[in-house]
Amino acid sequence: MPANFVQPQKSPLLLLLRVNALQTWRRLLSLREQSQLLTSVILCFVVGYLALSFWLFYHALWFVARFPGLGAVLTERLMYTLFAFLFGLLLLSNLVISYTNLFRNRETAFLLTLPVPTQTVFRWKFIESTLLASWAFLFLIAPLLVAFGLVRGAAWHFYVMTLVLIALFIVLPGVAGAWLAILMGRLLDRRSFQITIVGTALISLALVAFWWKAQPATNALLSERTLEALDQLLAKTRFTMFPFLPSYWLSAAVLQWAEGILRGAAFFALVLLSYTLLFGGLAFTQFGYLFYDTASAVQSRVHRNGKWARVRLKPPSQNSARAMEKIGGIFFWFGRDSRALAIKDIRMFWRDTTQWGQSVMLFGLLGVYIINLRNFTHQLSSEFWVNLIAFLNLGVCALNLASVTTRFVFPQFSLEGRRLWIVGLAPMGLARVVKTKFWLASVMSFIVTSGLIMLSCYLLKMSWDRVAFFGAVVTIMTFALNGLAVGLGVLYPNLKEANPNKIVSGFGGTLCFVLSSVYILASVLLLGFAGTGWHGRATWAAEGIIAFVFLSFLVGWLPMKLGLRRLNDFEM
């Protein structure tokens, strides 16, 4: 090699992208070392979801498009509304994941100690957070856009252009989420800010409930003529066509490109491109400095005026500690060591703002859905539709419960991390630790989910025997899904990762959600077949209920049994 030859240095950002791409590729290759049966189950679930969702979207869009005189208008308004709500969900998802990735991540703390520019660290974490927050959006929207293009008879370049538009679109909520995460980084751990956020949310919820109660129900609209009812329904979604919404630019570009109006579609595509370049450029060039200042404040817990450090260094109030002990004393049948572990987990959950923030968001979305159930109460005259809505409502509540158990319960064992050997040396042992986590998660999720299912049954004006039936079903599902999540969390731990989002994104978390979804689908079908009388016998047939109970027992007991057995040979 010549003496004057200097090897060009690679960009740190490109190096980080290359290293993480190789790690991801090796994780995919390592799936072959896992059980081929489990890998096949996941692949079948993914392919089945894509095929089923495409079939449903295609027939739904075809049905709406054939609506006399208003098919095109309804299809366009559905697209505008869908992308507007997905933009809001993407913004929330980017906010939560960006905060965790920037300020609650070991890799970020390690990178900040290296001779790597702060801008580079932020750029990598921004790309990673945007991808983590957007993959589910892409997975959901792909079958819909393919079905839409086939219904409209779009040309081949429509699908290529749609991919480009979506790639531009997901950058904007990523930038907004990162900026909000940096803005909230200094404030989120303050007790006063937490109380303010919770109080504001409660007041907003009360105002929304008051406004919603004053609005006429959908049955009042349906009693009018069809055109008048559609006109009022379209008026309620007019806000999604606000010209300054990024979702409006994406929807308008997709719709006009499908219709062959290329000049109009190109205009909205260029608008989306210009804003993406503007805000993306600001994020890549300026946010790194703001991120470093906020990360320093988060790690040091020092406020500019010096008062914040004294507040954070004060010991916890003895009154709050005694209150937690008194609440734990109610469950006297559990040992003192189990109660202490449960109190520790509750405190850790509450101190991690991103954890309870995501749980509030999930149950808040479910609450909004349940409030809208009042629109169905006066239109269910057929017994078939009554049963269909009831079991669909059960499926929605169960899927929300599965999301909670996969997102929050599955990573609990892995979050012990390198401290697990200390817990393992305790007299109670790892087996009792896992059982305590199972009972704590089951009780907490049961309290929330049972309340929501009871409220939904009340809004659907079901009889008390149906309310008791669905309450019992949700109770069984709660213990089964928590047993599945806890058991798989022990069987597929990731003790090297402190980020729950990455733990859930691994093989075990994916398998947990897939098996939970398959279990819920099978349970709803079993109970629905038993309760509708399609077989010519009385409702609530014993065969269907017994099969559901047996399936729930296997789903909850078998992973727990295998997980507890593995603890005997677990190496810490």
TAZI-V719517 format. One record per pair of residues at least 12 apart in sequence whose C-alpha atoms are under 6 Angstrom apart, sorted by the first residue. I is the first residue (numbers start at 1). J is the second residue. Records with the same first field share a line. If there is no record, write none. Layout:
I=J  J
This chain:
13=120
54=143
57=144
58=147
80=240  251
81=240
83=247
84=240  247
91=173  177
93=133
94=133  174  177
95=177  181
97=129
98=129  178
99=181
118=288
119=288
122=288
123=284
130=174
154=258
217=375
218=375
249=268
253=265  268  269
370=456
374=459
377=460
410=485  486  489
414=493  494  495
415=498
417=495
421=572
442=479  482
480=552  555  556
483=556  560
484=556  559
487=559  560  563
490=563
491=563
492=508
523=548
526=544
527=544
530=544
